[in-house]
């Protein structure tokens, strides 16, 4: 079991309760919004055919020619230069196809009808315990170390974790082995340092660490003028280390250590609208989250046809927080995991992969909270009137995934992939066997059609399966992904990819007065996406991409028959990213984003709670939409010398007043708009040594 909060994917750790309320501070969901749950190039970059190439089509098994369905491959350098990201590649994921933007302050991607917490993240074959700081504002991944991002938005293979959203698979580069060196980066919120180099002829290392300093620059308590909440600036830090030891031509050992921590404190005065509406939120609140991973990975090439990759590791996480009188939670998790993948080359045109992911977990829980039992199917979530429950116990959980994947080059133009994914959930005592299928057809020299289909499952949120709080007899959420796409490689680094997809969801969890929760919800998501990309080439100064998505997503309460639009339903999403290399010293970039306004549930009237408080009466769930969102970010990169460079950004360059939501007065009779980031300058320094 592990947490998938909307801001991070903390494998096998924590608690998640109800979905977020629009006015509830994000920090509450850092702990109280975690969960107990199980762990766990798309654009065809080839150029046009050269004149001396034979006319026979090359087999699509060639890695550079492959165009897997619903997979986008980007380099860390490409994403790190996107305007408005402060050089953080993880923040640029929202500009890629299949991803729905959540807010200016949350970079965690919501993918094709799923929530940000419904994704799995891997770094160098290892499951990740901590991906985003501060609810998604910036990532824990050092940009200089990122070699490549692989984003799977649907129908992904059986080798990944149990999620129904998407997969972010990050590959880091090897440590440098020529000399000792490093890098210092300074940005708006914090600074980081990287040191790397050789130890012996066949051993090398790197170590990177980041620390916030915004709390040192802005000291003391601050007051938010809109909500009246009193807060201190948050603190965060993270580290990332790797030691690589090449034993011989066939064997490499790598030792990994990563970790991160966030802290935040705030106070909700009793006379604020928030506290009057829900007194349980009044008072002091604080949250502290941390995660650490240690692992060893063994890459072994037995011969030309057989190779194996084995990872053995330990992850510990600790979530502790107090939020007014609503929740006091302390969750500690120890998780030992093994991930193994055996690759067999049965022939020049036939590859098989066999693998497993095993987890042995120990939870120490100490919970004292108001159990409001809210889900995305119910907008009315009043904490003050909820029953207080306590739980203190230790749990041991085993979880296992086994998979097989067979890719066969049927003809030089046609390749098929068949996979089987088996899940054994030792906590809920559930088994799931799911097929995954894929097909690639090179119809013409630079044109490939592909399709994907598969069944996927996902563990419910933590409190929903915990004894006394939830229903330990729940089943997993399930989804069926179907995708059809076509990719066209063009001359001069241009490429075009279009996909049509559909997701069907079942077994979503809804509240139940008798059993606390039951599997009683369903939904679907469908859409069409266009991705036009221009690669950066030596003879070209222009690079970038255009991503367009037309989509719809809905949910349904199967008990009541109520049907409504999904919270992250955005019918139109457009991202235009461009970079122009003026010279070796100057590069200019821009990103323009547009998407349909986020949905919200309006208050249409008022009543009275039993304790005399004003009670909001909500209209139809997610029945109103905020004004459409659009924003332009600009960026300039300046190389002063081989060791020193700067970037300058202007966020929201034309000062668009994008509305992120509405806050109601204490009596719910008036609402005021919450406006996101105004025009903001940003600067960063990069020094290499």
C-alpha positions as CSV (number, residue, x, y, z in Angstrom):
1,X,0.0,0.0,0.0
2,X,1.3,3.5,-0.8
3,X,0.1,7.0,-1.2
4,X,-0.9,8.6,-4.4
5,X,-1.8,12.2,-3.5
6,X,-2.7,14.7,-6.1
7,X,0.7,16.3,-5.6
8,X,2.9,13.3,-5.4
9,X,3.1,9.6,-5.9
10,X,4.4,8.2,-2.6
11,X,4.6,4.5,-3.0
12,X,3.3,2.4,-0.2
13,X,2.8,5.2,2.3
14,X,0.3,7.3,4.0
15,X,-3.4,8.1,4.2
16,X,-5.8,9.8,1.8
17,X,-9.3,10.8,2.9
18,X,-11.8,12.8,0.9
19,X,-11.3,14.6,-2.3
20,X,-10.2,18.2,-1.9
21,X,-12.7,21.0,-1.2
22,X,-12.2,24.0,-3.3
23,X,-11.5,26.2,-0.4
24,X,-9.6,23.7,1.7
25,X,-5.8,24.6,2.0
26,X,-3.6,22.3,0.0
27,X,-1.5,21.4,3.0
28,X,-4.4,19.5,4.6
29,X,-4.2,17.0,1.8
30,X,-0.5,16.6,2.2
31,X,-1.2,14.0,4.9
32,X,-4.9,13.7,5.5
33,X,-5.2,13.5,1.7
34,X,-2.7,10.6,1.3
35,X,-3.6,6.9,0.8
36,X,-2.9,3.3,1.6
37,X,-2.4,1.7,-1.7
38,X,-0.1,-0.7,-3.6
39,X,3.4,0.4,-5.2
40,X,4.3,0.2,-7.8
41,X,9.7,8.5,-29.1
42,X,6.3,9.2,-29.7
43,X,7.0,11.7,-32.4
44,X,9.2,9.5,-34.6
45,X,12.3,11.6,-34.6
46,X,13.8,10.1,-37.8
47,X,14.3,12.5,-40.7
48,X,13.1,12.0,-44.3
49,X,14.6,9.1,-46.2
50,X,18.0,9.8,-47.8
51,X,18.3,9.4,-51.5
52,X,20.6,6.4,-51.3
53,X,18.4,4.4,-49.0
54,X,16.7,1.3,-50.4
55,X,13.0,1.5,-51.0
56,X,12.3,-1.6,-48.9
57,X,10.6,-0.6,-45.6
58,X,12.8,-1.1,-42.5
59,X,11.3,-3.3,-39.8
60,X,9.6,-1.3,-37.1
61,X,11.6,-3.2,-34.4
62,X,14.4,-0.7,-35.0
63,X,14.4,1.4,-31.8
64,X,14.6,4.8,-33.5
65,X,11.7,4.0,-35.8
66,X,9.3,2.6,-33.1
67,X,6.2,4.7,-32.4
68,X,4.5,2.9,-29.4
69,X,0.9,3.9,-28.8
70,X,0.2,6.6,-26.3
71,X,3.9,7.2,-25.5
72,X,5.8,10.5,-25.8
73,X,9.6,10.5,-25.5
74,X,11.3,13.8,-24.6
75,X,14.8,14.6,-23.6
76,X,15.5,16.3,-20.3
77,X,17.1,19.2,-22.2
78,X,14.0,19.7,-24.3
79,X,11.7,19.9,-21.3
80,X,14.1,21.9,-19.2
81,X,14.1,24.8,-21.6
82,X,10.3,25.2,-21.7
83,X,9.4,28.8,-20.8
84,X,7.8,29.2,-17.4
85,X,9.2,26.0,-15.8
86,X,12.3,27.5,-14.0
87,X,14.3,24.9,-15.8
88,X,12.4,22.0,-14.1
89,X,11.6,19.3,-16.7
90,X,8.8,17.8,-14.6
91,X,6.9,21.1,-14.7
92,X,6.9,20.9,-18.5
93,X,4.9,17.6,-18.6
94,X,1.6,19.6,-18.7
95,X,2.5,20.8,-22.1
96,X,2.5,17.3,-23.6
97,X,-0.5,15.5,-25.3
98,X,-2.9,13.7,-23.0
99,X,-2.2,15.9,-20.0
100,X,-4.7,18.2,-18.4
101,X,-3.5,21.3,-16.5
102,X,-4.6,21.5,-12.9
103,X,-3.4,24.9,-11.7
104,X,-0.5,27.3,-11.9
105,X,0.8,26.0,-8.6
106,X,0.4,22.3,-9.3
107,X,2.5,20.7,-12.0
108,X,1.4,17.1,-11.3
109,X,-0.3,15.9,-14.5
110,X,-3.9,14.7,-14.7
111,X,-4.0,12.3,-17.6
112,X,-7.0,11.3,-19.8
113,X,-9.9,11.3,-17.4
114,X,-7.8,10.4,-14.3
115,X,-6.6,12.3,-11.3
116,X,-3.0,13.5,-10.7
117,X,-2.8,10.8,-8.0
118,X,-3.7,8.1,-10.4
119,X,-0.2,8.0,-12.0
120,X,3.0,6.0,-11.3
121,X,6.5,7.4,-11.5
122,X,9.8,5.6,-12.0
123,X,13.4,6.8,-12.0
124,X,16.1,4.5,-13.3
125,X,13.9,1.4,-12.9
126,X,13.0,2.3,-9.3
127,X,9.6,3.3,-8.0
128,X,9.7,6.8,-6.7
129,X,8.6,7.9,-3.2
130,X,8.5,11.6,-3.7
131,X,8.1,13.5,-7.0
132,X,6.8,17.0,-6.3
133,X,7.4,19.5,-3.6
134,X,4.8,21.9,-2.2
135,X,1.8,20.3,-3.8
136,X,3.3,20.2,-7.2
137,X,5.1,23.6,-7.6
138,X,8.5,22.0,-8.4
139,X,10.0,18.5,-8.6
140,X,12.5,16.5,-6.6
141,X,14.4,15.5,-9.8
142,X,17.6,17.3,-10.5
143,X,17.3,18.7,-14.1
144,X,20.9,18.2,-15.0
145,X,20.7,14.5,-14.4
146,X,17.6,13.8,-16.5
147,X,18.5,12.0,-19.8
148,X,15.0,11.2,-21.0
149,X,11.3,11.2,-20.1
150,X,8.9,8.6,-21.3
151,X,5.2,9.6,-20.8
152,X,2.6,6.8,-21.2
153,X,-0.9,8.2,-21.3
154,X,-2.9,5.0,-22.0
155,X,-2.8,1.3,-22.8
156,X,0.7,1.0,-21.3
157,X,2.5,-2.3,-21.0
158,X,2.2,-4.9,-18.2
159,X,5.6,-4.0,-16.7
160,X,4.3,-1.0,-14.8
161,X,2.5,-0.4,-11.6
162,X,-1.3,-0.7,-10.9
163,X,-2.7,2.7,-11.9
164,X,-5.4,3.7,-14.4
165,X,-3.9,7.2,-15.2
166,X,-0.5,7.3,-16.7
167,X,3.2,6.4,-16.3
168,X,6.1,8.7,-16.1
169,X,9.4,6.7,-16.6
170,X,12.5,8.9,-16.1
171,X,16.0,7.8,-17.2
172,X,19.0,9.5,-15.6
173,X,22.4,9.8,-17.3
174,X,25.5,8.0,-16.0
175,X,27.9,10.0,-13.7
176,X,30.7,11.6,-15.6
177,X,34.0,9.7,-15.5
178,X,36.5,12.1,-16.9
179,X,37.1,14.4,-13.8
180,X,35.6,15.7,-10.7
181,X,33.1,18.5,-11.4
182,X,29.7,19.7,-10.6
183,X,27.1,22.5,-10.8
184,X,25.4,25.1,-8.7
185,X,21.9,26.3,-9.6
186,X,20.1,29.1,-7.9
187,X,16.4,29.9,-8.5
188,X,13.5,31.8,-7.1
189,X,12.6,29.3,-4.3
190,X,15.8,27.4,-3.6
191,X,19.2,26.4,-4.7
192,X,20.8,23.1,-5.5
193,X,24.3,21.6,-5.9
194,X,25.6,18.7,-7.9
195,X,28.9,17.0,-7.5
196,X,30.1,14.1,-9.7
197,X,33.1,12.3,-11.0
198,X,35.2,9.2,-11.3
199,X,36.4,7.1,-8.3
200,X,38.3,4.5,-10.3
201,X,38.6,3.6,-13.9
202,X,35.3,1.6,-13.7
203,X,33.5,3.5,-10.8
204,X,31.9,6.9,-10.7
205,X,29.3,8.8,-8.7
206,X,27.0,11.8,-8.5
207,X,25.2,13.5,-5.6
208,X,22.7,16.3,-5.9
209,X,20.9,18.2,-3.1
210,X,18.4,21.0,-3.2
211,X,17.3,23.3,-0.3
212,X,14.7,26.0,-0.1
213,X,15.7,29.5,1.0
214,X,12.4,31.4,0.5
215,X,11.8,30.8,4.2
216,X,15.1,32.5,5.0
217,X,14.3,35.5,2.8
218,X,10.7,36.0,4.0
219,X,10.7,35.4,7.7
220,X,7.9,35.6,10.2
221,X,4.2,35.1,9.7
222,X,2.4,36.3,6.6
223,X,-1.4,36.8,6.1
224,X,-3.2,35.8,2.9
225,X,-5.3,38.9,2.1
226,X,-8.1,36.9,0.5
227,X,-8.7,34.0,3.0
228,X,-7.2,35.6,6.2
229,X,-5.0,32.5,6.7
230,X,-1.8,33.2,8.6
231,X,1.2,31.2,7.4
232,X,5.0,30.9,7.4
233,X,6.9,30.2,4.2
234,X,7.2,26.5,3.6
235,X,10.5,24.6,3.8
236,X,11.7,21.7,1.6
237,X,14.8,19.8,0.7
238,X,15.8,16.8,-1.3
239,X,18.8,14.7,-2.4
240,X,19.6,12.3,-5.1
241,X,22.7,10.1,-5.4
242,X,24.0,7.3,-7.6
243,X,27.2,5.2,-7.5
244,X,27.9,3.2,-10.7
245,X,30.3,0.3,-10.7
246,X,31.0,-1.4,-14.0
247,X,32.2,-4.9,-12.9
248,X,32.9,-6.1,-16.5
249,X,31.5,-5.8,-20.0
250,X,28.4,-7.8,-18.9
251,X,27.7,-6.6,-15.4
252,X,27.1,-3.2,-13.8
253,X,26.0,-2.5,-10.2
254,X,24.5,0.9,-9.3
255,X,23.7,2.1,-5.8
256,X,20.9,4.7,-5.4
257,X,19.9,6.9,-2.5
258,X,17.1,9.5,-2.8
259,X,15.0,11.5,-0.3
260,X,12.9,14.5,0.2
261,X,11.1,16.5,2.9
262,X,8.4,19.2,3.0
263,X,7.2,21.3,6.0
264,X,4.4,23.8,6.1
265,X,2.6,25.6,9.0
266,X,-0.4,27.9,9.0
267,X,-3.2,29.1,11.2
268,X,-6.9,29.6,10.4
269,X,-8.3,32.4,12.7
270,X,-11.7,31.7,14.1
271,X,-13.2,34.8,12.6
272,X,-12.3,34.0,9.0
273,X,-15.0,32.9,6.5
274,X,-13.3,29.5,6.3
275,X,-13.4,28.9,10.0
276,X,-17.0,30.2,10.4
277,X,-18.1,27.8,7.6
278,X,-16.3,24.8,9.0
279,X,-15.0,25.4,12.6
280,X,-13.0,22.2,12.6
281,X,-10.5,24.0,10.3
282,X,-9.9,26.8,12.9
283,X,-6.7,26.9,14.8
284,X,-3.1,25.9,14.1
285,X,-2.1,23.4,11.4
286,X,1.2,21.9,10.4
287,X,2.4,19.2,8.0
288,X,5.7,17.4,7.6
289,X,6.3,14.8,4.9
290,X,9.4,12.8,4.2
291,X,10.5,9.9,2.1
292,X,13.9,8.1,1.7
293,X,14.9,5.3,-0.7
294,X,18.0,3.1,-0.8
295,X,18.4,0.6,-3.6
296,X,20.9,-1.4,-5.6
297,X,20.3,-2.3,-9.3
298,X,22.2,-5.1,-11.1
299,X,22.3,-5.0,-14.8
300,X,23.4,-8.4,-16.2
301,X,23.9,-9.3,-19.8
302,X,24.2,-13.1,-19.8
303,X,24.8,-13.3,-23.6
304,X,23.6,-11.7,-26.8
305,X,20.1,-13.0,-26.3
306,X,19.5,-12.9,-22.5
307,X,19.8,-10.0,-20.1
308,X,18.4,-9.3,-16.6
309,X,17.8,-6.2,-14.5
310,X,17.3,-6.6,-10.8
311,X,16.5,-3.9,-8.2
312,X,16.4,-4.5,-4.5
313,X,15.5,-1.6,-2.2
314,X,14.0,-0.1,0.9
315,X,11.8,2.9,1.2
316,X,10.7,4.6,4.4
317,X,8.2,7.4,4.6
318,X,6.7,9.5,7.4
319,X,3.7,11.7,7.2
320,X,2.7,13.7,10.3
321,X,0.3,16.6,10.5
322,X,-2.3,18.4,12.6
323,X,-5.0,20.4,10.9
324,X,-7.1,22.4,13.4
325,X,-9.4,20.0,15.2
326,X,-10.1,18.1,11.9
327,X,-7.2,15.7,11.9
328,X,-4.2,14.6,13.8
329,X,-2.4,11.9,11.8
330,X,1.0,10.1,12.1
331,X,1.8,7.5,9.5
332,X,5.1,5.6,9.3
333,X,5.8,3.1,6.5
334,X,8.7,0.7,6.0
335,X,8.6,-0.9,2.5
336,X,11.0,-3.5,1.1
337,X,10.7,-4.1,-2.6
338,X,12.1,-6.2,-5.4
339,X,11.8,-5.5,-9.1
340,X,13.2,-7.9,-11.6
341,X,12.9,-8.0,-15.4
342,X,14.3,-10.8,-17.6
343,X,14.6,-10.1,-21.3
344,X,14.9,-12.9,-23.8
345,X,15.8,-12.4,-27.5
346,X,14.2,-15.5,-29.1
347,X,15.1,-14.4,-32.5
348,X,16.0,-11.4,-34.6
349,X,12.3,-10.5,-34.7
350,X,11.0,-11.9,-31.4
351,X,11.6,-10.5,-27.9
352,X,10.1,-11.6,-24.6
353,X,10.2,-9.9,-21.1
354,X,9.3,-11.6,-17.9
355,X,9.1,-9.7,-14.6
356,X,7.9,-9.2,-11.1
357,X,7.5,-6.5,-8.5
358,X,7.3,-7.6,-4.9
359,X,6.6,-5.5,-1.8
360,X,6.7,-6.3,2.0
361,X,5.3,-3.4,3.9
362,X,4.9,-2.4,7.5
363,X,2.6,0.4,8.6
364,X,2.4,2.2,11.9
365,X,-0.7,4.3,12.1
366,X,-1.9,6.7,14.7
367,X,-5.0,8.6,13.5
368,X,-7.4,10.9,15.2
369,X,-9.7,12.6,12.7
370,X,-13.2,13.6,11.7
371,X,-14.4,11.1,9.2
372,X,-16.5,13.0,6.7
373,X,-16.5,10.1,4.2
374,X,-16.4,12.4,1.2
375,X,-15.8,11.2,-2.4
376,X,-15.7,12.9,-5.8
377,X,-19.4,11.9,-6.1
378,X,-20.5,14.2,-3.3
379,X,-19.8,18.0,-3.2
380,X,-21.1,18.5,0.3
381,X,-18.2,17.7,2.6
382,X,-18.6,19.2,6.1
383,X,-15.9,18.2,8.5
384,X,-17.3,19.8,11.7
385,X,-20.5,17.6,11.7
386,X,-18.5,14.4,10.9
387,X,-18.0,11.7,13.5
388,X,-14.6,11.6,15.2
389,X,-12.7,8.4,14.9
390,X,-9.4,7.1,16.2
391,X,-7.2,4.3,15.0
392,X,-3.8,3.1,16.3
393,X,-2.3,-0.1,15.0
394,X,0.4,-1.7,13.0
395,X,-0.3,-3.5,9.7
396,X,1.8,-5.8,7.6
397,X,1.0,-6.1,3.9
398,X,2.4,-8.1,1.0
399,X,1.7,-7.1,-2.5
400,X,2.9,-8.7,-5.8
401,X,2.8,-8.1,-9.5
402,X,3.9,-10.6,-12.1
403,X,4.0,-9.9,-15.9
404,X,4.9,-11.3,-19.3
405,X,5.4,-9.3,-22.5
406,X,5.9,-10.7,-26.0
407,X,6.8,-8.5,-28.9
408,X,7.0,-10.3,-32.3
409,X,8.0,-8.8,-35.6
410,X,5.5,-10.6,-37.8
411,X,6.6,-9.0,-41.1
412,X,9.1,-6.1,-41.8
413,X,6.1,-3.8,-41.7
414,X,4.0,-5.3,-38.9
415,X,4.8,-5.9,-35.2
416,X,2.5,-7.2,-32.5
417,X,2.8,-7.0,-28.7
418,X,0.9,-9.2,-26.2
419,X,1.2,-8.9,-22.5
420,X,-0.3,-10.3,-19.3
421,X,-0.3,-8.5,-15.9
422,X,-1.2,-10.4,-12.7
423,X,-1.8,-8.6,-9.4
424,X,-1.9,-10.3,-6.0
425,X,-3.2,-7.9,-3.3
426,X,-2.5,-9.4,0.1
427,X,-4.4,-6.8,2.1
428,X,-7.8,-6.9,0.3
429,X,-7.2,-10.5,-0.7
430,X,-7.8,-9.8,-4.4
431,X,-6.3,-11.1,-7.6
432,X,-6.4,-9.4,-11.0
433,X,-5.3,-10.9,-14.3
434,X,-5.3,-8.4,-17.1
435,X,-4.4,-8.7,-20.8
436,X,-2.5,-5.9,-22.7
437,X,-2.3,-5.8,-26.5
438,X,-0.5,-3.6,-29.1
439,X,0.0,-3.5,-32.8
440,X,2.4,-1.4,-35.0
441,X,2.0,-1.3,-38.8
442,X,4.5,0.6,-41.0
443,X,2.1,1.4,-43.8
444,X,4.7,3.6,-45.7
445,X,8.3,4.4,-45.2
446,X,7.6,7.3,-42.7
447,X,4.0,6.5,-41.7
448,X,3.1,4.2,-38.8
449,X,-0.3,3.2,-37.5
450,X,-0.5,1.8,-34.0
451,X,-3.2,0.6,-31.6
452,X,-3.3,-0.4,-28.0
453,X,-5.8,-2.1,-25.7
454,X,-5.6,-3.2,-22.1
455,X,-7.2,-3.7,-18.8
456,X,-5.8,-1.9,-15.7
457,X,-6.6,-1.8,-12.0
458,X,-5.8,0.5,-9.0
459,X,-6.0,0.1,-5.3
460,X,-8.7,2.3,-3.5
461,X,-7.7,5.3,-1.3
462,X,-6.3,4.4,2.1
463,X,-9.1,5.4,4.5
464,X,-11.6,3.7,2.3
465,X,-10.2,0.3,3.0
466,X,-9.1,0.8,6.6
467,X,-11.0,-1.1,9.3
468,X,-13.4,1.2,11.2
469,X,-13.0,4.1,8.7
470,X,-13.8,2.2,5.5
471,X,-14.6,-1.1,4.0
472,X,-11.8,-3.7,3.9
473,X,-13.9,-5.8,1.4
474,X,-13.7,-3.2,-1.4
475,X,-12.3,-4.2,-4.8
476,X,-9.9,-2.3,-6.9
477,X,-10.9,0.4,-9.4
478,X,-10.7,-1.0,-12.9
479,X,-10.3,0.6,-16.3
480,X,-10.2,-0.5,-20.0
481,X,-7.9,1.6,-22.3
482,X,-8.3,1.6,-26.1
483,X,-6.1,3.7,-28.4
484,X,-5.7,4.1,-32.1
485,X,-3.0,6.4,-33.6
486,X,-1.0,7.4,-36.7
487,X,2.5,8.9,-36.8
488,X,4.2,10.7,-39.7
489,X,7.9,11.5,-39.8
490,X,8.6,14.5,-42.1
491,X,11.8,16.2,-43.3
492,X,14.0,18.6,-41.3
493,X,13.0,17.1,-37.9
494,X,9.3,17.6,-38.3
495,X,6.8,15.0,-37.2
496,X,3.1,14.6,-36.6
497,X,1.2,12.2,-34.4
498,X,-2.6,11.9,-33.9
499,X,-4.4,9.6,-31.5
500,X,-8.0,8.7,-30.7
501,X,-8.6,7.1,-27.3
502,X,-11.3,5.8,-25.0
503,X,-11.2,4.8,-21.3
504,X,-14.0,3.0,-19.5
505,X,-13.8,3.0,-15.7
506,X,-15.6,0.8,-13.2
507,X,-15.7,0.1,-9.4
508,X,-15.1,3.7,-8.3
509,X,-15.7,4.1,-4.6
510,X,-18.7,5.9,-3.3
511,X,-19.9,6.6,0.3
512,X,-22.4,4.1,1.8
513,X,-24.4,4.7,5.1
514,X,-24.0,1.1,6.1
515,X,-20.7,-0.1,4.9
516,X,-19.0,3.3,4.8
517,X,-17.9,2.8,1.2
518,X,-18.8,0.5,-1.7
519,X,-17.7,0.0,-5.3
520,X,-20.6,1.9,-6.9
521,X,-19.2,4.4,-9.4
522,X,-18.2,4.2,-13.1
523,X,-17.1,6.6,-15.8
524,X,-15.5,7.1,-19.2
525,X,-13.1,9.4,-21.0
526,X,-12.5,9.9,-24.7
527,X,-10.8,12.3,-27.0
528,X,-8.5,13.0,-30.0
529,X,-5.0,14.5,-29.7
530,X,-2.7,16.1,-32.2
531,X,1.1,16.5,-31.6
532,X,3.2,18.4,-34.1
533,X,6.9,18.5,-33.2
534,X,10.0,20.1,-34.6
535,X,13.3,18.6,-33.3
536,X,16.3,20.7,-32.6
537,X,18.8,19.9,-35.4
538,X,22.4,21.1,-36.0
539,X,21.3,23.0,-39.1
540,X,18.1,24.5,-37.7
541,X,17.6,27.2,-35.0
542,X,13.9,26.5,-34.4
543,X,12.5,23.8,-32.2
544,X,9.3,23.1,-30.3
545,X,5.9,21.5,-30.5
546,X,2.1,22.1,-30.7
547,X,-0.1,19.9,-28.6
548,X,-3.9,20.0,-29.1
549,X,-6.5,17.9,-27.2
550,X,-10.2,17.6,-27.7
551,X,-11.7,15.5,-24.9
552,X,-14.5,14.7,-22.5
553,X,-14.6,12.8,-19.2
554,X,-17.5,11.9,-17.0
555,X,-18.5,10.0,-13.8
556,X,-21.6,8.2,-12.8
557,X,-23.0,7.1,-9.5
558,X,-24.4,3.6,-10.4
559,X,-26.5,3.5,-7.3
560,X,-28.4,6.7,-7.8
561,X,-27.9,7.0,-11.6
562,X,-26.5,10.5,-11.2
563,X,-24.2,11.4,-14.1
564,X,-21.8,14.3,-14.1
565,X,-18.7,15.7,-15.7
566,X,-15.4,14.7,-14.2
567,X,-13.6,17.4,-12.2
568,X,-10.7,17.4,-14.7
569,X,-12.8,17.5,-17.8
570,X,-11.3,20.1,-20.1
571,X,-12.8,19.9,-23.6
572,X,-10.1,21.9,-25.3
573,X,-6.4,22.0,-24.3
574,X,-3.7,23.7,-26.5
575,X,0.0,24.1,-25.8
576,X,2.4,25.9,-28.1
577,X,6.0,25.6,-27.2
578,X,8.8,27.3,-29.2
579,X,12.6,27.8,-28.8
580,X,14.8,29.8,-31.1
581,X,18.6,29.5,-30.8
582,X,19.9,32.9,-31.9
583,X,23.5,32.0,-31.2
584,X,25.6,29.9,-28.9
585,X,25.2,32.6,-26.3
586,X,21.5,33.5,-26.6
587,X,18.3,31.4,-26.9
588,X,14.7,32.6,-26.8
589,X,11.7,30.6,-25.8
590,X,7.9,31.0,-25.4
591,X,5.0,28.9,-24.2
592,X,1.4,29.7,-24.8
593,X,-1.2,27.6,-23.0
594,X,-5.0,27.6,-23.4
595,X,-7.6,25.3,-21.9
596,X,-11.2,25.2,-21.1
597,X,-12.0,26.5,-17.6
598,X,-12.0,24.1,-14.7
599,X,-15.3,22.8,-13.4
600,X,-16.8,23.5,-10.0
601,X,-20.0,22.9,-8.1
602,X,-21.9,26.1,-7.4
603,X,-23.8,27.0,-4.2
604,X,-27.4,27.7,-5.2
605,X,-28.9,28.2,-1.8
606,X,-28.5,27.9,1.9
607,X,-29.9,26.0,4.8
608,X,-29.0,25.5,8.5
609,X,-26.8,22.9,10.1
610,X,-28.0,21.3,13.3
611,X,-25.5,23.4,15.2
612,X,-26.9,26.6,13.7
613,X,-24.3,27.2,11.1
614,X,-25.2,28.3,7.6
615,X,-25.3,25.2,5.4
616,X,-24.6,25.5,1.7
617,X,-27.0,23.9,-0.8
618,X,-25.1,22.8,-3.8
619,X,-26.3,22.7,-7.4
620,X,-25.5,19.9,-9.8
621,X,-22.1,18.4,-9.4
622,X,-19.4,20.1,-11.5
623,X,-22.2,21.9,-13.4
624,X,-20.4,25.3,-13.9
625,X,-17.1,26.1,-15.5
626,X,-14.6,28.8,-14.8
627,X,-13.7,31.2,-17.6
628,X,-11.3,29.8,-20.2
629,X,-7.6,29.8,-19.2
630,X,-4.8,31.2,-21.3
631,X,-1.3,32.4,-20.5
632,X,2.0,33.3,-22.2
633,X,5.4,32.7,-20.6
634,X,8.6,34.0,-22.1
635,X,12.2,32.8,-21.5
636,X,15.7,34.0,-22.4
637,X,18.8,31.8,-21.9
638,X,22.1,33.5,-21.7
639,X,25.5,31.7,-21.8
640,X,28.1,34.0,-20.3
641,X,30.9,31.5,-20.4
642,X,31.4,27.7,-20.6
643,X,30.8,27.7,-16.8
644,X,28.3,30.4,-16.2
645,X,24.8,30.9,-17.6
646,X,21.5,32.6,-16.7
647,X,17.9,32.3,-17.6
648,X,15.3,35.0,-17.4
649,X,11.6,34.3,-17.5
650,X,8.5,36.5,-17.6
651,X,5.5,34.5,-16.4
652,X,2.0,35.4,-17.6
653,X,3.6,38.0,-19.9
654,X,0.3,39.8,-20.9
655,X,-1.0,39.7,-17.3
656,X,-4.1,37.5,-18.0
657,X,-6.3,37.3,-14.9
658,X,-7.0,33.6,-14.8
659,X,-9.5,32.5,-12.2
660,X,-8.7,29.4,-10.2
661,X,-11.9,29.2,-8.3
662,X,-14.3,31.1,-6.0
663,X,-14.3,31.7,-2.3
664,X,-17.7,32.2,-0.6
665,X,-18.4,34.6,2.3
666,X,-19.3,33.0,5.6
667,X,-23.1,33.2,4.8
668,X,-22.5,31.8,1.2
669,X,-24.4,34.8,-0.3
670,X,-21.4,36.3,-2.1
671,X,-18.4,34.8,-3.9
672,X,-15.2,36.3,-4.9
673,X,-12.9,35.1,-7.6
674,X,-9.5,33.7,-6.8
675,X,-7.1,35.0,-9.4
676,X,-3.9,33.1,-10.2
677,X,-0.4,34.3,-10.9
678,X,-0.1,37.8,-12.3
679,X,2.8,39.0,-14.5
680,X,5.9,37.8,-12.7
681,X,9.6,38.0,-13.5
682,X,11.8,35.1,-12.7
683,X,15.6,34.6,-12.9
684,X,18.0,31.8,-12.3
685,X,21.7,31.1,-12.3
686,X,23.7,28.0,-13.4
687,X,27.4,27.7,-12.6
688,X,29.4,24.6,-13.6
689,X,32.7,23.7,-12.3
